[in-house]
Amino acid sequence: MSSFYTNKHSLPLPPNIHPGQAVRIGTQKKN
């Protein structure tokens, strides 16, 4: 799971997604 989370966040995020929002989405998926 950690590798998937890291790989997803190493990719460039779309401009409409804020880094903070991406962290929230990742946290929800982790939980």
Residue, then its C-alpha position, 0 to 999 in steps of 0.5 A: m500500500s505504501s508503494f502505491y501511495t508514493n507512486k501516485h504522489s510522485l506523478p504530477l498532479p492535475p492543476n485542479i487538484h490541490p496538494g492538500q486535497a490529494v493528501r486528504i484523498g490518499t489518507q481516506k484511501k489508506n484508512 
